[in-house]
Amino acid sequence: MRILIVGAGATGGYFGAQLARAGRDVTFLVRPKRADLLRERGLRIIGLGREQILEPRLITAPDLAEPYDLILFSVKATGLDHALDDVAPAVGPSTVIVPFLNGMAHMDALNRRFGAQRVFGGVVILVTTVNAEGDIVQFTPLSSMAVGEQDGSATDRLAAVVAAVSGAGFEASAAGDIIASMWHKWAFISTVGAMTTLGRGTVGEITAVPGGAQLGPAVLAEAAAVTAACGVPLPQTTLDSTTATVTRRGSDFGSSMSRDAMDGLPTEVEHILGDFTARARAHGVATPLLDLATLQLRVHERRLSSAVR
């Protein structure tokens, strides 16, 4: 199975590298600047006391001319529209597209552009970032990938996709209700993103101060109310595990969204918190803490835009 990874950032770069190291036919679709860096330094994954270096097979949009069997779509939500145009020549009649973006708005965009019959849902669990040198830094051993048909059916092509990504050093599975899994992850990253944005620190830094241990559960209660109103209630196991994550003292866990903001970088605020709070308003759900975090990040984005002008 010929696999195209759209993007070679923290998520796409990591999973694509593992698949390539496992002998899969993997090509990375990247922008020219990223291609130059990867050709010079290789695709490097560091952290956890190890370093992996891969010489990846690369392609840029002007050279993309034939369809692939499987496209793993992993770009920042802010680059989605551009990536849809770039990847179009690689989408054929039997191509399966699996996106690993945050939130849910990208599903509508992919369905409109390529047809829902070609698009799976996907959820990855991974804690990574890209450092100033362009290397992927992995913070924890957690790495998993779940994929599924949008209607939850168990199909031969789903089995083929799972087989293609299995045995590559991370957990791969078929999800019976991938849309619910995507909503559950959205609620989790919205909770952690809003908490660490409001607290301007890691979970451990926030819980170490008076009142800090109550912030995470309060944000989670808002997120759970939103998903329930949208018809996807969070199961008790998810509520319990998320509560444990956001109240763990000494934890250095944070969110990429708040890290990006503190580093002066653009964030995915509109695709994660903006869309989430818009759905809350549509259902009459009050989300004052999520709204405040969204406001803070929008001010950050406006400041960045003003600096560019």
C-alpha positions, 0 to 999 in steps of 0.5 A: 500500500502506497502511503502519502503523509501530508505534512512532516511536523510533530504528528505526521513526521513521527508516525510517518517515520515509524511506518517508513522504519517498519518498511512501509512505502511512505512518501511525505508531502511537504512545503519546499522550505521543510523539504530543504531542511529535511534533506539537509538534516534528515527527519529527526525524532529526539527525546526519551533518551534516544534519537532517530534519524530517517532520510525520508522520501519527499515530494512537493505539491508541483511534483504530485501527479498520481494517486496514493492508496492511503493518505494520512492527513496531518497538518495544522488546521490553519494550513488545511485549505492550502493542503486540500489544494496541494493533495488533490492530485494524489486522491484517486477513486479508491484512495482512503484519506485519514485526517489527524487534525484536532476538532471536527471542522476539518471533516466537513472540509474533507467531505465536501472536497473529496466525498465522504466515501473516501474519508475516514475518521482518525484519532492519534495520541502523541505528545510531541513538538517541533523544536527550533532546529526542526526536529520532532521532540517526543515527551512521553512514550504514548503513541497510538492511532485509531481509525474508522469508517465515519458510519462505524461499519467494519469494512474490508478497506478498514481492515486493510488500512489498519493492517497497513499501519500496524506493527510499526512501533505504535498501537494501531486499531480500528474504532467502532465509533470513530466520530465519538472518539474524535469528539472525546479527544476534542473535549480533552484538548479543549479542557487542557488547552483552556486550563493551561492558557488561563493558568499560563503554565503546566498542569503541575504549575497550576495545581501547585498554587491555591485554587489551581487544582479546581481549574481543570475540573471546572473547565472539564465540566463545561466541555462535558456539557457541550459534548452532551448537548451535541449528542456525544456525552463523555463516558465516565471513564473519560471524565475520570481519566481527564480529571486525573490528568488535570489535577495531577500535582507535579505534572509537566503536562501541557498543551501545544496550543498554550505552548505556542502562545507562550512562544509567540507562535500562531495557535489553532484557537479557532479550530479548537476552542473557537468552534467548540464554544460556537457549538456551545452557544448554538445549544445554549450551553454556558462556557465562561472559562472556555470563552475566556481562554478563547478570548485570550488566544484571540488577542494573542492572534490579533497581536501576531497579525498586527506585528506582521502588518 
